[in-house]
Amino acid sequence: MKMMGLTDLPYWLSWFFYYLIVVTVISIIISLIARAIFPNSQGFFIFLYFWLYGMALFSYSIFISCFFSNGKVASIAGSLILFFSSFLILIVSDENGNKGAKHFFSIFPVVTI
């Protein structure tokens, strides 16, 4: 299938590299700011934490977008799904909770924080 005159591979690679650069720059800026807040932490691990989280959110948004054909509906539904999935951390953080539920809910990037 062609999108914007491109086949699937160059189209998706262009989006991947674009957000790879965006997430990397934002993670560098945040890790420099967070380095002042957490002086005993290594800067690389702070960067890695934010970079992996940003890439997980990018992957999550691509996953959600495949269920919708309309961009406006996808953006509204994706925002709502991301917001409500942040409440799943209450289930995961319960020490007496079901392990199966914990493993299932770990697919959401907000829960893994």
C-alpha positions in Angstrom: 0.0 0.0 0.0 1.3 3.5 -0.8 1.0 6.4 1.6 2.1 9.8 0.4 3.7 8.2 -2.6 5.8 5.9 -0.5 5.6 2.2 0.2 5.1 1.0 3.7 8.7 0.5 4.8 10.1 4.0 3.9 6.9 5.7 5.3 7.1 4.0 8.7 10.9 4.3 8.9 10.7 8.0 8.3 8.3 8.3 11.2 10.4 6.1 13.4 13.6 8.1 12.7 11.8 11.4 13.2 10.5 10.4 16.6 13.8 8.7 17.5 15.5 12.1 17.0 12.7 14.0 18.9 12.7 11.6 21.8 16.5 11.6 22.0 16.7 15.4 22.1 13.9 15.7 24.7 15.5 12.9 26.8 18.9 14.7 26.7 17.3 18.0 27.9 15.3 16.3 30.6 18.3 14.3 31.8 20.3 17.5 32.1 17.6 19.1 34.1 17.1 15.9 36.2 20.8 15.6 36.9 20.5 18.7 39.1 17.6 17.2 40.9 19.2 13.8 41.4 22.9 14.5 41.9 23.7 11.0 43.1 22.3 9.3 40.0 24.3 8.7 36.8 23.3 10.9 33.9 23.3 8.0 31.4 20.7 6.0 33.4 18.5 9.1 33.7 18.7 9.6 30.0 18.1 5.9 29.3 15.0 5.9 31.5 13.4 8.8 29.7 14.5 7.6 26.3 13.0 4.1 26.8 9.8 5.6 28.1 9.5 8.0 25.2 10.1 5.2 22.7 7.6 3.0 24.5 5.0 5.8 24.2 5.8 6.1 20.5 5.3 2.4 20.0 2.1 2.5 22.0 0.7 5.3 19.9 1.5 3.4 16.7 -0.3 0.4 18.2 -3.4 2.4 19.1 -3.5 4.1 15.7 -3.9 0.8 13.8 -7.4 0.4 15.3 -8.8 3.6 13.8 -9.1 4.9 10.3 -10.0 8.5 11.3 -7.2 10.6 12.7 -9.4 12.8 14.9 -11.0 9.7 16.5 -7.7 8.0 16.9 -6.2 11.0 18.7 -9.1 11.4 21.1 -9.4 7.7 21.8 -5.6 7.3 22.2 -5.5 10.2 24.7 -8.3 8.7 26.7 -6.8 5.2 26.6 -3.5 6.5 27.8 -5.1 8.6 30.5 -7.3 5.7 31.8 -4.4 3.2 31.5 -2.5 5.3 34.0 -5.0 4.1 36.7 -3.9 0.5 36.1 -0.8 1.1 38.1 -3.1 0.9 41.2 -3.8 -2.8 40.3 -0.2 -3.5 39.5 1.2 -1.9 42.6 -1.0 -4.0 44.9 1.2 -6.7 46.5 -1.7 -9.1 46.9 -2.9 -8.6 43.4 -3.3 -11.3 40.7 0.0 -12.0 38.9 -1.8 -12.7 35.6 -3.3 -9.2 35.7 0.0 -7.7 36.5 1.6 -9.4 33.5 -1.3 -8.4 31.2 -1.3 -4.7 32.3 2.5 -4.5 31.9 1.9 -3.9 28.1 0.9 -0.4 28.9 3.9 2.0 29.0 2.3 4.1 31.8 2.0 1.1 34.1 5.7 0.2 33.8 6.9 3.4 35.4 
